[in-house]
Amino acid sequence: MVRRTSAVRGKRPVLALVVAIRAGLLALPQGRSCGPGFWSPESWPSTEEMPSVAALTKAVQDTPETLDELEAYYAVPKLLVPAVLKPAGSGPTGPGS
């Protein structure tokens, strides 16, 4: 069942691992070890400045695909992008919603 629901572009993963978490521990004493604003998405750099997965793949692997083909392959449907990664003001998580 997990392999079927995890299919991407009609291809099922070869292996699926299901993990149940009972507890999670945060290894940052008092939550301040990373500096002010670390946990606040508003203080993070813009994702527009970061290279795409396709550009990183092309930079480190000798692939026969063009950069445009890799961009299309690695494209993520807008519905799957977590709200925290969407630019401010876009979609239902933006200001005024």
DAQUIZI-V96293 format. One record per helix or strand of 2 or more residues. SS is the DSSP state (h for helix, s for strand). FROM is the first residue (numbers start at 1). TO is the last residue. If there is no record, write none. Layout:
# DAQUIZI-V96293
ss = {SS	SS}
from = {FROM	FROM}
to = {TO	TO}
This chain:
# DAQUIZI-V96293
ss = {h	h	h	h	h	h	h	h	h}
from = {2	29	41	47	53	67	78	83	91}
to = {5	31	43	49	60	74	80	85	93}
